[in-house]
Amino acid sequence: MGTEFFPGNRLTLLNSGREYFPALLAAIAGAQMEIHLESYIFANDLVGHEIATALCLASQRGVLVNVTVDGFGARNFATDFQPRLAEAGVRTLFYRPEISPFRLRRHRLRRLHRKLVVIDGRIAFVGGINIVDDDNAPLDMRPRYDYAVRVEGPVLADIHHAARRMWEIVTWANFKRRFRLTPVARPCCAPAGDQRAAFLIRDNIRHRNDILHAYLAAIETARDEILIANAYFLPGLRFGRALYAAARRGVKITILLQGKTDHPVMRYAAQTLYATGLAAGFRIFEYEKSFLHAKVAVIDGEWATVGSSNIDPFSLLLAKEANLIVRDKVFAGELRASIHDAMHDGSREMRRDEMWQHAWHSRFLRWLSYSTVRLLVGLAGYGERHWQEEERINPPNDSSSPPR
């Protein structure tokens, strides 16, 4: 089944927190009935307190405010924010709260990674930006670089439903019957613009592969250009096969990845794939100006996606994710121009000969990182088939294998 696009939307691309948080705060200040907010991280910093204050004020003027955070990504939320929010009447839930940091179980890798806000059923925000200050990072990684989209129009029906459904699921899992939803705001689905969009989620039941399949469908029909900017890039068999097939039929493939990272293991694991990608004709860049956290892509200047899903096994196999898919030349053109600005302003292109010149200890580190990620995915019960298939198309090469 293909992606269902809704016409008549108005979409505003927001570049990083400097554009996103003022828009979000303004929308919260204008809320009259209902706010749903989901975030993987809700940081104890300036932005976190600004958003918390805005949510408290909304609740105190009679708006029903529901906040869902991940139990690992926002593990300090209970002490940093929950008492203050509860006193103001804000309702809060944790998705899979952490019980013990020393117990490794399969479900610990299944996180609520969505970044989603729906206000009065008339405005939504979808993207990769957590509730965290762009400057809440090591000095050489500031400011965080990411994207979100402000959404109005018919696609809100699906976004609103997803937010309410998540609240009900987490409420049930936490046995909080008093937090059951009552009808408050019906989504405003009247046309607000002329842009076509679809909202896709990834979960572990009915929508396990929706985001992956949307990517694959777009890549397999690409004619001219595939442009990807993604924080954590470690694709599996079908994604890799689709990219290589596109390269063979002459499609220009450009990938922008992290040059500075908060998860070195993921970056080094991704670098094991550079040599084969470059040999296939990909252009690969690492963003070194600051911390790249984006999860976006543009294909043929018309198809675009902005969301929370990385192109790695954790996002595509384990986490709950949410992406907006857009078919609109204006929106895609704006996102494409923004990615190219980032590439020209702060990135370095990887060279094929460079991949073969790494010292043995660098090759060993990359192989070890790749093996560690493989082990973690395997512990979650998804590993062997994913990685066996991955290696059929992209076997470890001399630039990533351990010394013999």
C-alpha positions, -999 to 999 in steps of 0.1 A, spaced: 0 0 0 14 34 -10 17 65 10 -16 85 11 -9 122 5 -34 149 16 -36 181 -5 -44 215 9 -17 219 36 4 248 46 39 238 57 66 260 72 101 246 74 119 255 106 157 254 108 169 243 142 158 256 176 163 293 167 133 291 144 114 262 160 111 273 197 98 308 190 71 293 167 63 266 193 61 291 222 37 313 201 15 284 193 13 273 229 5 308 240 -24 308 216 -37 274 226 -74 274 238 -84 238 243 -57 210 241 -20 205 238 -3 171 231 35 172 234 58 142 228 96 144 232 125 120 236 144 146 256 131 173 278 162 190 290 168 209 323 181 240 305 168 275 294 146 261 266 132 233 287 122 258 314 107 282 288 85 254 273 76 242 308 65 277 318 44 281 287 27 247 293 19 257 329 4 290 319 -17 272 292 -30 247 318 -38 274 343 -60 292 318 -80 260 312 -61 242 283 -59 204 287 -21 198 285 -7 163 280 31 157 279 47 123 271 84 119 274 107 89 270 117 71 301 154 70 291 159 101 270 141 122 297 150 101 327 155 132 349 122 148 339 105 134 371 127 155 393 134 185 370 99 193 358 71 169 368 63 184 403 60 219 388 39 208 359 16 187 380 10 216 404 -1 237 374 -24 209 362 -3 195 333 -7 158 329 26 139 323 35 103 313 67 83 308 71 59 279 90 28 293 105 45 324 140 33 334 139 12 365 176 2 368 205 16 346 224 -17 352 199 -41 337 201 -46 299 168 -60 286 155 -60 250 128 -34 256 154 -8 267 162 -1 230 126 4 221 121 41 228 97 69 221 119 88 197 91 110 182 92 148 185 56 158 180 33 187 192 -4 191 183 -22 222 195 -61 225 194 -61 201 166 -53 230 142 -15 233 144 12 206 146 49 205 147 68 174 134 105 169 131 137 159 149 140 187 175 139 177 211 130 201 239 166 211 244 186 243 239 207 242 207 237 254 228 232 226 254 262 207 239 299 207 242 314 240 231 328 227 198 294 211 189 272 242 193 247 250 180 228 218 172 216 216 136 182 202 129 148 207 113 111 207 121 79 216 102 49 236 113 18 220 98 -17 232 91 -43 215 70 -59 181 62 -29 161 72 -35 172 108 -62 145 111 -35 118 111 -11 137 133 -38 144 159 -50 108 159 -14 96 164 -8 119 194 -41 109 211 -34 72 204 1 74 219 -14 91 250 -40 63 254 -14 36 250 10 50 275 -19 57 299 -30 21 297 5 8 302 9 29 333 -26 19 346 -36 56 349 -73 55 342 -78 90 354 -56 101 324 -80 86 299 -88 110 270 -121 127 266 -131 145 233 -117 180 235 -105 193 201 -115 179 168 -87 183 142 -92 213 119 -88 196 85 -99 225 63 -75 234 35 -49 259 46 -26 260 16 -17 241 -15 9 216 -4 6 178 -4 17 159 27 15 126 45 22 117 81 38 84 88 47 67 120 68 36 129 57 13 157 59 -24 165 24 -34 154 7 -21 122 32 5 111 65 -14 115 79 -4 81 58 26 69 87 51 70 112 26 55 87 18 27 82 55 19 119 60 16 123 29 -6 94 39 -29 109 73 -35 145 60 -40 134 33 -64 116 59 -86 143 86 -83 155 99 -117 180 127 -110 191 133 -74 189 118 -39 200 141 -11 201 128 25 211 145 57 209 121 86 225 120 120 229 83 123 232 64 91 235 26 90 211 12 65 201 -24 60 197 -46 30 167 -30 12 178 6 18 213 -1 7 202 -21 -24 179 7 -34 207 33 -32 231 12 -51 205 5 -78 198 43 -81 235 50 -85 238 24 -112 211 41 -133 228 74 -130 211 91 -100 233 116 -82 235 105 -45 247 129 -18 247 120 19 255 145 47 264 129 80 278 138 114 314 150 117 310 157 154 289 133 173 274 125 207 275 88 199 310 79 185 301 42 182 274 50 157 296 74 137 325 49 135 301 21 126 287 42 98 322 49 85 326 12 77 302 18 48 320 48 33 344 30 10 318 9 -7 294 39 -10 322 60 -25 331 33 -49 295 32 -61 296 69 -69 280 84 -37 293 117 -25 296 116 13 301 147 34 306 151 72 293 182 89 320 196 111 307 230 120 286 218 148 264 189 159 242 176 130 210 161 144 188 162 112 168 134 97 157 148 64 159 140 27 150 154 -7 145 134 -39 143 148 -74 135 182 -60 99 173 -53 97 145 -26 109 155 9 108 141 44 114 157 78 111 137 110 125 119 139 136 87 121 173 81 115 184 56 88 197 30 112 184 -2 129 174 16 161 150 39 143 139 16 115 135 -15 136 130 -5 173 119 30 181 86 48 178 91 75 151 72 101 132 80 116 98 62 141 76 65 132 38 59 161 14 53 162 -23 58 198 -32 85 215 -53 86 247 -32 90 229 1 115 204 -13 135 232 -29 137 252 3 149 221 22 174 212 -5 188 247 -5 192 247 33 210 213 32 233 226 5 240 257 25 250 235 55 272 214 32 290 244 18 293 262 51 305 236 74 312 201 59 341 182 45 338 157 16 351 122 22 375 109 -4 378 73 -16 416 72 -13 414 86 22 393 56 33 421 32 23 448 52 42 436 48 77 460 33 103 452 -2 115 439 10 149 414 33 131 402 4 110 399 -18 141 379 9 159 354 11 131 351 -27 129 346 -28 167 319 -1 166 301 -19 138 302 -51 158 289 -34 189 259 -20 171 252 -54 156 253 -69 191 229 -44 205 204 -49 177 208 -86 181 200 -84 218 168 -67 209 158 -97 188 162 -81 154 198 -86 145 207 -117 126 185 -113 95 191 -76 93 229 -79 95 233 -110 74 214 -93 46 233 -61 51 266 -79 46 254 -96 14 253 -61 -2 279 -43 17 305 -67 31 332 -52 54 362 -41 34 398 -34 40 390 1 53 368 -13 81 380 -48 89 402 -56 119 439 -62 112 449 -97 103 
